[in-house]
Amino acid sequence: MLVIQQYALPPSEPGGTRQFELATIFRASGWKVRIYASDFSHLEKRFFRRSSERNRRTIEVVEQGVPFTYVWVPPYERNNWRRSLSMAWFSARAFFQVAACRERVIYGSSPHLFGCVAAFLAARLRRKAFVLEVRDLWPEHLAAVDPSMKGGRLYSFIGRLADLLYTRSDLIVLFAEGSRAVVTARGGSDNRIVVVTGVEVPRPVPHQQGPEGGPLRFVYLGSIGPMYGLDMVISACELLASRNVGPFSVTFIGNGPDKERLQEWAHRKGLTMLEFRAPVAKAEIYSTLAHFDVGLLSFLPGEMFSFGISPQKLFDYMAVDLPVVSNVHGEIAATVQFANAGITAEEQTTASLADAMEYCILHSATLREEFAGGRAYLTEHADRGAMVLSLVERIAAI
């Protein structure tokens, strides 16, 4: 099987490693799996397997048992035309790679659909099976981040690409059950959909208790971008400070286009309880999270975020039994409540998020005992390893 995903990463790098984890399970089941990606990190805006961007050769590396083929793409620093060029370059390379490859099954993964469309067309040309993995719902994701884009030309164009993939793929892999209705409404067949969520549940990691009388340690882990509603988190911290609630601290671990702006905001307002750190590699996430007390999960208010997302950070928090404070309603809120894994803000407002954080601060001594269901929930209902084994069977039957 050949996996096409421009942003696929090995565990040694910060960012998403879902394709690596999937490949590991497939290989343990006897499959030969190769990942076709770029070694330009979208998160850190750097190449991580070549010493210079002038080196454009294709690099073949085995990453902890999984073969990766890394291709050069034009680097970029922001979400502008240079990133679009990078996507187009990768998509063209992916088309010719699929057309020339020997693998029987092509597994195309978003977030951007252009690589998936290129891989799909080449797969059909060579009569290979095509599996579509939907990480973000397109074009709905565009409107969720910028409502003015809904109905525009780009929105309509991406919608047509999504319709093509949903109706013609041999199998569709979703990460959120709530996405099923959107995909079927756009022409995807329900009997060709498989939902794979959660994480591979790691071995228990002991919680590292902070100093007695010290602050309650909140952590946000992941991309620091506009869709994650981190302005609301900063404003909630301001509100808690004005209420003289504490002590508490909030650590943001990650990179993204909003990081510098949020750092300047925190400095300007004198919010010394806030700290910004560099992202950590996937292999270090659980040991890092063990040094905190509460995980923060936030998104912009919006309908799509109530059903069309399956944030990795939520399951990472739950995997180490870190109580969660979230402002996301819908499917995510139902999961947090059913698992007894934390608190969801009653409304998607700054005041409501501050109230949820204040509850944690005031009940810090008993918080882990009160919301201790995260890891048990994953083990019983969302063990990705077990779900991928079911996916292996479905793909083998194509």
SVG drawing of the C-alpha trace seen along z (x, -y; Angstrom):
<svg xmlns="http://www.w3.org/2000/svg" viewBox="-27 -46 50 57">
<polyline fill="none" stroke="black" stroke-width="0.4" points="0.0,0.0 1.2,-3.5 0.1,-6.3 0.0,-9.8 0.2,-12.6 2.3,-15.7 2.5,-16.4 3.0,-12.8 5.7,-12.8 7.7,-10.2 7.6,-10.2 10.9,-12.0 9.3,-15.2 6.6,-17.4 3.2,-17.2 0.7,-14.6 1.9,-11.0 -1.4,-9.2 -0.1,-7.9 3.0,-6.4 0.9,-4.7 -1.5,-3.3 1.5,-2.0 3.0,-0.4 -0.2,1.6 -0.6,2.5 2.9,3.8 2.4,5.9 -0.5,7.5 1.7,8.5 1.2,5.6 4.0,3.7 3.4,0.0 5.3,-3.0 4.6,-6.7 5.0,-9.3 5.5,-12.7 7.6,-15.9 10.2,-16.5 9.3,-20.2 7.6,-20.6 4.4,-22.7 4.5,-23.2 8.1,-24.4 8.7,-25.7 11.9,-23.8 13.3,-20.7 14.1,-17.9 15.7,-15.3 17.9,-17.4 20.6,-19.9 19.7,-22.5 16.6,-23.5 18.8,-23.6 19.0,-19.8 16.0,-18.7 16.7,-15.0 14.2,-12.4 15.2,-10.9 14.4,-7.3 14.4,-6.7 13.2,-3.9 11.7,-5.6 11.4,-3.2 10.6,-0.3 8.3,-2.3 9.7,-3.3 9.2,-7.0 9.8,-8.6 10.5,-12.3 10.2,-14.7 11.3,-18.3 8.6,-20.9 9.0,-24.7 9.3,-26.0 7.0,-28.7 6.5,-30.7 2.8,-31.7 -0.5,-30.5 -0.1,-32.4 0.6,-31.7 3.9,-30.0 2.0,-27.3 -0.4,-26.9 2.7,-26.3 4.0,-23.8 0.7,-21.9 0.6,-21.9 4.2,-20.7 3.6,-17.8 0.4,-16.9 2.1,-16.7 4.9,-14.6 2.3,-12.3 0.5,-11.7 3.6,-10.4 4.6,-8.4 1.3,-6.6 1.3,-6.1 4.7,-4.4 4.4,-2.5 3.8,1.2 1.5,1.0 -2.0,2.3 -3.7,0.0 -3.3,-3.8 -4.2,-5.5 -4.7,-9.3 -5.0,-11.5 -6.0,-15.1 -5.8,-17.8 -5.4,-19.3 -7.4,-17.6 -5.2,-18.3 -2.7,-15.5 -5.7,-13.1 -7.2,-14.1 -3.9,-13.6 -3.4,-10.2 -7.0,-9.2 -6.6,-10.1 -3.4,-8.2 -4.8,-5.2 -7.8,-5.0 -5.5,-5.3 -3.5,-2.3 -6.6,-0.4 -5.5,-0.5 -7.8,-0.6 -8.1,-4.0 -8.8,-4.7 -9.6,-8.3 -8.7,-9.4 -10.6,-12.6 -8.8,-14.6 -10.6,-17.8 -14.0,-18.2 -13.7,-20.2 -15.0,-22.7 -16.8,-23.1 -13.5,-23.7 -13.0,-26.9 -16.3,-28.4 -15.7,-27.4 -12.4,-29.5 -13.7,-32.3 -17.5,-32.4 -17.1,-34.9 -15.6,-32.2 -18.8,-30.1 -20.4,-30.1 -17.3,-31.7 -15.4,-30.3 -12.7,-28.6 -15.3,-27.1 -17.3,-25.7 -14.2,-24.4 -13.0,-22.5 -16.5,-21.2 -16.5,-19.7 -13.2,-18.0 -14.6,-16.6 -17.7,-15.3 -15.5,-13.5 -13.5,-11.8 -16.5,-11.0 -18.4,-9.4 -15.6,-7.5 -13.3,-6.3 -13.4,-2.6 -13.3,-3.2 -13.5,-6.4 -11.8,-6.7 -13.2,-9.3 -11.8,-10.4 -15.2,-11.7 -18.5,-9.9 -20.2,-13.2 -18.5,-13.6 -20.5,-10.7 -23.6,-12.7 -21.7,-15.4 -19.9,-12.9 -23.0,-10.9 -24.9,-14.1 -22.2,-14.9 -22.5,-11.5 -20.4,-9.1 -21.9,-5.7 -22.4,-4.9 -21.4,-1.3 -18.0,-2.4 -17.2,-4.5 -15.0,-3.4 -14.5,-5.6 -11.1,-5.3 -10.7,-7.5 -8.8,-7.7 -5.2,-6.7 -3.1,-3.6 -3.3,-3.6 0.2,-3.9 1.6,-2.4 0.7,-4.3 2.8,-7.4 3.0,-8.5 1.7,-12.0 4.4,-14.4 2.9,-16.3 3.8,-20.0 5.1,-21.7 2.6,-21.8 0.7,-25.1 2.0,-25.8 -0.2,-26.8 -2.6,-24.5 -0.8,-23.8 -3.0,-24.0 -1.5,-23.0 -2.5,-23.5 -0.7,-21.1 -0.9,-21.6 -1.0,-24.1 -1.3,-27.8 -3.5,-29.0 -6.7,-31.0 -9.2,-28.1 -8.3,-27.0 -9.8,-30.0 -6.8,-30.7 -7.8,-34.4 -10.6,-33.1 -8.2,-31.2 -6.0,-34.4 -9.1,-36.5 -10.2,-33.9 -6.9,-34.1 -7.2,-37.9 -10.7,-37.5 -9.4,-35.0 -6.6,-37.4 -9.1,-40.2 -11.1,-37.9 -7.9,-37.2 -8.4,-33.5 -5.3,-31.4 -2.6,-30.4 -2.6,-28.9 -0.4,-28.8 -1.1,-28.0 1.6,-26.6 1.1,-26.6 3.3,-23.9 3.4,-24.3 4.0,-26.6 1.7,-28.4 0.8,-31.7 -0.8,-33.2 2.0,-32.4 4.0,-35.6 0.8,-37.7 -0.4,-35.9 3.0,-36.1 3.0,-39.9 -0.5,-40.1 0.4,-38.2 3.5,-40.4 1.6,-43.6 -1.1,-42.6 1.4,-41.4 0.0,-37.9 3.0,-36.3 1.2,-33.0 1.3,-32.3 4.3,-30.5 4.9,-29.6 7.2,-26.6 8.4,-25.0 6.6,-21.9 7.7,-18.5 8.2,-15.3 5.3,-12.8 7.6,-10.3 7.9,-12.9 4.3,-14.0 3.1,-11.7 6.1,-12.3 5.6,-16.0 1.9,-16.0 2.7,-14.1 4.1,-17.4 0.7,-19.2 -2.6,-19.0 -5.3,-20.0 -5.4,-19.9 -7.1,-22.7 -9.0,-22.0 -10.4,-25.0 -11.8,-25.9 -13.6,-28.8 -17.3,-28.8 -18.9,-27.1 -21.2,-24.4 -18.6,-22.3 -16.4,-22.0 -19.3,-20.4 -19.3,-17.3 -16.6,-17.3 -13.4,-17.1 -11.5,-14.5 -8.7,-16.4 -5.6,-14.4 -4.8,-16.5 -8.0,-15.4 -7.1,-11.7 -3.5,-12.5 -4.8,-14.2 -7.1,-11.3 -4.3,-8.8 -2.5,-10.1 -5.7,-10.8 -5.3,-14.5 -8.6,-16.2 -9.8,-18.2 -11.3,-21.7 -13.0,-22.3 -15.2,-24.9 -16.2,-22.5 -19.8,-21.4 -21.5,-18.5 -19.7,-15.2 -16.6,-16.3 -18.6,-17.4 -20.5,-14.2 -17.3,-12.2 -15.8,-14.2 -18.9,-13.8 -19.4,-10.1 -15.8,-9.3 -16.0,-11.4 -12.8,-13.1 -13.4,-16.7 -15.5,-19.8 -17.1,-21.5 -17.8,-25.2 -21.6,-25.8 -21.4,-28.4 -18.7,-29.2 -17.8,-32.4 -14.8,-33.8 -16.7,-34.0 -18.0,-30.5 -14.5,-29.1 -13.1,-31.1 -15.8,-29.6 -14.7,-26.1 -11.1,-26.9 -11.9,-28.5 -13.8,-25.3 -10.6,-23.4 -8.5,-25.8 -10.8,-25.8 -11.1,-22.0 -7.5,-21.2 -6.9,-18.9 -9.6,-16.4 -9.7,-17.1 -7.8,-14.0 -10.1,-11.8 -13.2,-13.6 -12.4,-13.2 -10.5,-10.0 -12.2,-8.3 -10.2,-9.3 -7.8,-6.4 -10.4,-3.8 -12.7,-5.2 -9.9,-5.0 -9.1,-1.4 -12.8,-0.3 -14.2,-2.6 -11.4,-4.3 -8.3,-2.1 -7.1,-3.1 -5.0,0.1 -8.2,2.2 -10.0,-0.1 -7.1,0.0 -7.2,3.8 -10.8,3.6 -9.7,1.2 -7.0,3.7 -9.8,6.2 -11.9,3.8 -9.0,2.7 -8.0,6.3 -11.5,7.0 -11.4,4.2"/>
</svg>
